[in-house]
Amino acid sequence: MRSLNHLFCRSITDQSIEYAYRWLFSRAQHLLRLSQSHISYSKSKSLFGIFRSLINQYHRHVPIEYLCGSAMFFNRLFIVNRHVLIPRRDSECLIHHVQQLYEHDTNRQSIVEIGTGSGCLSITLCHLFPHWQIHACDISSSALRVARNNAYLHHCHNIEFHRGNIFDSKFLENISFDIIVSNPPYISKEQISYCDRGIFYEPFIA
């Protein structure tokens, strides 16, 4: 444990990094299923190796959400991996917009989300409007797997998942909907070189 503490203290240069390292240390403990009070010498060596690996990846600009396997969105924790974009706070404005439009609407709306990714938009709407029918679509089967896991985690049973390409004219033929929600890519190839380097770890298909 002394080596772990030395590594932790030596590497921290500011509060934001300290916050990140605490997340990573918790992630390392979770991977080994350890509690703070039950770390043997042998487990400590394994924990040290995992923690050091996570720190090295963090300093190579791998987003901390991927390293920890989760991200917050609208005060809920969502599973994420490199098959889905990381939920961002900016996207919460879409939720607020839908809330404003349908806050007093008691009708059972049918909504389709295009490019669901982690499912954070559809799942959040599922909790806000539990009487709605929600269709979550994505071209990536790996992304849909993550979205389904998140739906299960958050007890959302009124979401149907669909795999397909929206540019296929027949894809939406059999889906009846009143509302379309989507947060499509908005960073051009020209702009991407000016972004945080962590963005290169996110799926380009998204």
C-alpha positions as CSV (number, residue, x, y, z in Angstrom):
1,M,0.0,0.0,0.0
2,R,3.0,2.3,0.6
3,S,4.0,2.0,-3.1
4,L,0.4,2.9,-4.1
5,N,0.3,5.9,-1.9
6,H,3.7,7.0,-3.2
7,L,2.5,6.6,-6.8
8,F,-0.7,8.5,-6.0
9,C,1.0,11.4,-4.3
10,R,3.9,11.7,-6.6
11,S,1.7,12.0,-9.7
12,I,-0.8,14.5,-8.5
13,T,-0.2,18.1,-9.6
14,D,-3.6,19.8,-9.2
15,Q,-7.1,19.1,-7.9
16,S,-8.5,18.0,-11.2
17,I,-5.9,15.3,-11.5
18,E,-6.4,14.3,-7.9
19,Y,-10.1,13.9,-8.6
20,A,-9.3,11.7,-11.6
21,Y,-6.9,9.6,-9.7
22,R,-9.4,8.9,-7.0
23,W,-11.8,7.7,-9.7
24,L,-9.2,5.5,-11.2
25,F,-8.1,4.0,-7.9
26,S,-11.8,3.2,-7.1
27,R,-12.0,1.6,-10.6
28,A,-8.9,-0.5,-9.9
29,Q,-10.4,-1.7,-6.6
30,H,-13.7,-2.5,-8.4
31,L,-11.9,-4.6,-11.0
32,L,-10.3,-6.6,-8.2
33,R,-13.5,-6.5,-6.1
34,L,-11.6,-5.1,-3.1
35,S,-12.7,-2.9,-0.2
36,Q,-10.3,-0.4,1.3
37,S,-10.0,-2.5,4.5
38,H,-9.3,-5.9,2.9
39,I,-6.2,-5.4,0.7
40,S,-3.6,-8.1,1.3
41,Y,0.0,-7.8,0.1
42,S,-0.6,-10.0,-2.9
43,K,-3.8,-8.1,-3.8
44,S,-1.9,-4.8,-3.2
45,K,0.6,-5.8,-6.0
46,S,-2.2,-6.5,-8.4
47,L,-4.0,-3.3,-7.4
48,F,-0.7,-1.4,-8.0
49,G,-0.4,-2.8,-11.5
50,I,-3.9,-2.0,-12.5
51,F,-3.8,1.5,-11.0
52,R,-0.5,2.2,-12.7
53,S,-1.9,1.0,-16.1
54,L,-5.0,3.2,-15.7
55,I,-2.8,6.2,-14.8
56,N,-0.6,5.6,-17.9
57,Q,-3.7,5.5,-20.1
58,Y,-5.1,8.6,-18.5
59,H,-1.8,10.5,-19.3
60,R,-2.2,9.3,-22.9
61,H,-5.5,11.2,-23.0
62,V,-7.8,8.2,-22.8
63,P,-11.0,9.7,-21.4
64,I,-11.5,8.9,-17.8
65,E,-15.1,7.8,-18.5
66,Y,-13.7,5.0,-20.7
67,L,-11.2,4.0,-18.0
68,C,-13.9,3.9,-15.3
69,G,-16.5,2.4,-17.6
70,S,-19.2,5.0,-16.7
71,A,-20.3,8.5,-17.2
72,M,-22.9,10.8,-15.7
73,F,-25.9,12.2,-17.6
74,F,-28.8,14.0,-16.2
75,N,-27.8,12.8,-12.7
76,R,-27.7,9.2,-13.7
77,L,-24.8,6.9,-14.1
78,F,-24.5,5.2,-17.5
79,I,-22.2,2.4,-18.7
80,V,-19.9,3.5,-21.5
81,N,-17.1,1.9,-23.5
82,R,-15.3,2.7,-26.7
83,H,-18.2,1.6,-28.8
84,V,-20.3,4.6,-27.7
85,L,-19.7,8.4,-27.5
86,I,-19.3,9.7,-24.0
87,P,-22.5,11.4,-22.8
88,R,-22.0,15.2,-22.5
89,R,-23.7,17.8,-20.4
90,D,-24.4,19.9,-23.6
91,S,-26.7,17.1,-24.7
92,E,-28.9,17.7,-21.7
93,C,-30.4,20.7,-23.5
94,L,-32.3,18.2,-25.7
95,I,-33.9,16.7,-22.7
96,H,-34.9,20.2,-21.4
97,H,-36.3,21.1,-24.7
98,V,-38.5,18.0,-24.9
99,Q,-39.6,18.7,-21.3
100,Q,-40.7,22.2,-22.1
101,L,-42.7,21.1,-25.2
102,Y,-44.5,18.1,-23.6
103,E,-44.5,18.9,-19.8
104,H,-48.3,19.1,-19.7
105,D,-49.1,16.7,-22.5
106,T,-50.8,13.6,-21.2
107,N,-51.0,11.8,-24.6
108,R,-49.0,8.7,-25.1
109,Q,-46.4,9.9,-27.6
110,S,-44.2,7.6,-29.6
111,I,-40.6,8.9,-30.0
112,V,-37.7,7.6,-32.0
113,E,-34.0,8.4,-31.2
114,I,-31.6,8.2,-34.1
115,G,-28.1,7.3,-33.1
116,T,-28.8,6.2,-29.5
117,G,-25.2,5.2,-28.5
118,S,-25.2,4.6,-24.8
119,G,-29.0,5.1,-24.7
120,C,-28.7,8.1,-22.3
121,L,-31.2,10.2,-24.1
122,S,-33.9,7.5,-24.5
123,I,-33.4,6.2,-21.0
124,T,-33.7,9.7,-19.5
125,L,-36.9,10.4,-21.5
126,C,-38.2,7.0,-20.4
127,H,-38.0,8.1,-16.8
128,L,-39.4,11.5,-17.5
129,F,-42.3,10.2,-19.6
130,P,-42.9,6.6,-18.5
131,H,-46.1,6.4,-20.5
132,W,-44.3,7.1,-23.9
133,Q,-43.3,4.4,-26.3
134,I,-39.6,4.9,-27.2
135,H,-37.7,3.5,-30.2
136,A,-33.9,3.7,-29.9
137,C,-32.0,3.2,-33.2
138,D,-28.3,2.8,-34.0
139,I,-26.2,1.4,-36.8
140,S,-23.8,-0.2,-34.4
141,S,-24.7,-3.5,-32.8
142,S,-22.0,-3.0,-30.2
143,A,-23.5,0.4,-29.2
144,L,-27.0,-1.2,-29.0
145,R,-25.5,-3.8,-26.6
146,V,-24.4,-1.0,-24.3
147,A,-27.7,0.8,-24.6
148,R,-29.6,-2.4,-23.7
149,N,-27.4,-2.9,-20.6
150,N,-28.1,0.7,-19.5
151,A,-31.9,0.2,-20.1
152,Y,-31.7,-2.9,-17.9
153,L,-29.7,-1.1,-15.3
154,H,-32.2,1.8,-15.1
155,H,-35.3,-0.4,-15.3
156,C,-36.6,0.9,-18.6
157,H,-39.0,-1.6,-20.2
158,N,-40.8,0.6,-22.7
159,I,-37.8,1.1,-25.0
160,E,-37.5,-0.9,-28.2
161,F,-34.1,-1.1,-29.8
162,H,-33.5,-1.2,-33.6
163,R,-30.3,-1.7,-35.6
164,G,-30.1,-0.1,-39.0
165,N,-29.1,2.8,-41.2
166,I,-31.5,5.8,-41.3
167,F,-30.4,6.4,-44.8
168,D,-32.0,3.1,-45.8
169,S,-35.5,4.3,-47.0
170,K,-37.1,1.1,-45.6
171,F,-35.5,1.3,-42.1
172,L,-38.2,3.5,-40.4
173,E,-41.1,2.1,-42.4
174,N,-42.4,-0.1,-39.7
175,I,-41.8,2.3,-36.8
176,S,-44.6,4.7,-36.0
177,F,-43.5,7.8,-34.2
178,D,-44.6,11.4,-33.4
179,I,-41.2,12.8,-32.3
180,I,-37.6,12.4,-33.5
181,V,-34.7,13.1,-31.1
182,S,-31.1,12.9,-32.2
183,N,-27.7,14.3,-31.2
184,P,-25.8,13.6,-34.4
185,P,-22.1,14.3,-34.9
186,Y,-21.4,18.0,-35.1
187,I,-17.6,18.2,-35.3
188,S,-16.2,18.4,-38.8
189,K,-13.0,16.7,-40.0
190,E,-11.5,20.1,-40.2
191,Q,-12.4,21.0,-36.6
192,I,-11.4,17.7,-35.0
193,S,-7.7,18.5,-35.0
194,Y,-8.4,21.4,-32.6
195,C,-10.3,19.2,-30.1
196,D,-9.1,17.6,-27.0
197,R,-7.0,14.6,-27.8
198,G,-9.3,12.3,-25.9
199,I,-11.8,12.6,-28.7
200,F,-9.6,10.4,-30.9
201,Y,-10.5,7.5,-28.6
202,E,-14.2,7.9,-29.3
203,P,-15.8,5.8,-32.2
204,F,-15.6,7.6,-35.5
205,I,-18.7,5.7,-36.7
206,A,-20.7,7.7,-34.3
